[in-house]
Amino acid sequence: MGLASLFSLLFLSLPDVVRDVLVDPALRVFLILDALPQGLVWLLVLLVLGFLALKFFRVFGAGAPRNEKPGASSSLFLRDLVSLLRRSRYSPWARRAVRWRLARIAVALRTERELISPDRAWEEIREGRWPKDPVLSAFLRGEGGGNFLRELEEALDSLYRYAQGGEL
């Protein structure tokens, strides 16, 4: 109640300020909008509302929990991997990314099977001391110069055998 009486006191005591600050600018905006075609005004209103809705959903929709299916992240991972493999036929960047992913898998497998730190496993891969399989070792270090897809297949076979309990 106190805020309403403060505003009414302000409006009644300073009519010139209220007219100059609020009424005249609002009247000018109304006259400009009245002179425009009605279709243009509604288009402008819709564009502004659409922009505000987009901003609202970007700000408040990003933190909202999503109802994803349990396998949705793995299918997204597989789609990303398939796309990367397709690009690896012609893109050196994609080949490096595939090698990097395979090296991460190799390090994870080795640290799981052997008592070795991930840093040491990465160091041994970079230095060529591990794995003992020359094709896999060259592939993980990016030294393969032949057919990338054939080298990838052999590297995957070697890692699969290693994951099943075999040796490299």
C-alpha positions in Angstrom: 0.0 0.0 0.0 2.9 2.3 0.8 4.4 1.9 -2.7 1.1 2.8 -4.4 0.7 5.9 -2.4 4.3 6.9 -3.1 3.7 6.6 -6.9 0.4 8.5 -6.7 2.0 11.2 -4.7 4.9 11.4 -7.3 2.5 11.5 -10.3 0.3 14.1 -8.7 3.1 16.3 -7.5 5.2 16.3 -10.6 2.8 16.2 -13.6 5.2 17.9 -16.0 8.0 15.3 -15.3 5.6 12.4 -15.7 4.3 13.9 -19.0 7.8 14.4 -20.3 9.3 11.1 -19.2 6.4 8.7 -19.6 3.4 10.0 -21.5 5.0 11.8 -24.4 7.5 9.0 -25.4 4.7 6.4 -25.1 2.4 8.6 -27.3 5.2 8.9 -29.9 5.7 5.1 -30.0 2.0 4.6 -30.4 1.7 7.1 -33.2 4.6 5.5 -35.1 3.1 2.0 -34.7 -0.3 3.3 -35.7 1.1 4.7 -38.9 2.6 1.3 -39.9 0.6 -1.3 -41.7 -1.0 -3.7 -39.3 0.6 -6.8 -40.9 4.1 -5.3 -40.4 3.3 -4.5 -36.7 2.1 -8.1 -36.0 5.2 -9.5 -37.8 7.4 -7.4 -35.7 5.6 -8.5 -32.5 5.9 -12.2 -33.5 9.6 -11.8 -34.3 10.2 -10.2 -30.9 8.2 -12.9 -29.1 10.0 -15.6 -31.0 13.4 -14.2 -30.2 12.4 -13.9 -26.5 11.1 -17.5 -26.5 14.4 -18.7 -28.1 16.4 -16.9 -25.4 14.2 -18.3 -22.7 14.6 -21.9 -23.9 18.3 -21.5 -24.3 18.8 -20.1 -20.8 16.3 -22.2 -18.9 16.1 -25.2 -21.1 19.8 -26.1 -20.9 19.8 -26.9 -17.2 16.6 -28.9 -17.4 17.1 -32.7 -16.9 16.5 -34.6 -20.1 14.6 -37.9 -20.2 17.1 -39.9 -22.2 16.8 -43.6 -22.8 19.5 -45.7 -21.1 21.2 -46.6 -24.4 20.9 -43.1 -26.0 24.5 -42.0 -25.0 26.0 -45.2 -26.4 24.0 -44.8 -29.7 25.3 -41.2 -29.9 28.8 -42.5 -29.3 28.4 -45.1 -32.0 27.0 -42.5 -34.5 29.9 -40.2 -33.8 32.4 -43.1 -34.2 30.9 -44.2 -37.5 31.0 -40.6 -38.8 34.6 -40.3 -37.8 35.5 -43.6 -39.5 33.8 -42.4 -42.7 35.8 -39.1 -42.6 39.0 -41.0 -42.0 39.1 -42.1 -45.6 40.0 -38.6 -46.7 40.8 -36.6 -43.6 44.1 -36.7 -41.7 42.4 -35.1 -38.7 39.9 -37.9 -38.6 42.7 -40.5 -38.8 44.5 -38.9 -35.9 41.2 -38.8 -33.9 40.6 -42.6 -34.6 44.2 -43.3 -33.5 43.7 -41.2 -30.4 40.5 -43.1 -29.4 42.2 -46.5 -30.0 45.2 -45.4 -28.0 42.9 -44.4 -25.1 41.2 -47.8 -25.3 44.6 -49.5 -25.3 45.8 -47.5 -22.3 42.5 -48.3 -20.4 42.9 -52.0 -21.2 46.5 -52.1 -20.1 45.9 -50.2 -16.8 43.1 -52.6 -16.1 45.1 -55.7 -16.7 48.5 -54.7 -15.4 49.6 -52.6 -12.4 50.7 -49.6 -14.4 49.8 -45.9 -14.3 48.1 -44.3 -17.3 51.0 -41.9 -17.6 53.5 -44.6 -17.9 51.4 -46.5 -20.4 51.2 -43.4 -22.6 54.9 -42.9 -22.3 55.6 -46.4 -23.4 53.3 -46.1 -26.4 55.0 -42.8 -27.4 58.4 -44.4 -27.1 57.4 -47.6 -29.0 58.1 -49.9 -26.1 54.5 -51.1 -25.9 52.7 -52.8 -27.5 55.1 -55.4 -28.8 52.9 -55.9 -31.9 54.7 -53.8 -34.5 51.5 -53.0 -36.5 49.5 -51.9 -33.5 52.5 -49.9 -32.1 53.0 -48.1 -35.4 49.3 -47.4 -35.7 48.9 -46.0 -32.2 51.9 -43.7 -32.8 50.6 -42.6 -36.1 53.5 -44.0 -38.1 51.5 -46.2 -40.4 51.9 -45.1 -44.0 49.9 -47.7 -45.9 46.3 -48.5 -46.1 44.7 -46.8 -43.1 41.6 -49.0 -43.0 43.6 -52.2 -43.2 45.9 -51.0 -40.4 42.9 -50.1 -38.4 41.4 -53.5 -38.8 44.6 -55.2 -37.7 45.0 -52.9 -34.8 41.4 -53.6 -33.7 42.0 -57.3 -34.0 45.1 -57.1 -31.8 43.3 -55.0 -29.2 40.4 -57.4 -29.2 42.7 -60.3 -28.6 44.4 -58.4 -25.8 41.0 -57.5 -24.2 40.1 -61.3 -24.3 43.2 -62.1 -22.3 45.8 -62.5 -25.0 49.2 -60.8 -25.2 50.4 -58.1 -27.5 
